[in-house]
Amino acid sequence: MLLSALLGSSVSGIFSVNRRIASSDQFFRGSRMR
């Protein structure tokens, strides 16, 4: 139970971090294009 909860929270955290990196990467690309 506790292990699965930890796994789920870590997976969701990784997904949120990936989303931040992707959004910031797109933003930097857009500024470069301009």
Buried (B, 14 or more C-beta within 10 A) or exposed (E): EEEEEEEEEEEEEEEEEEEEEEEEEEEEEEEEEE
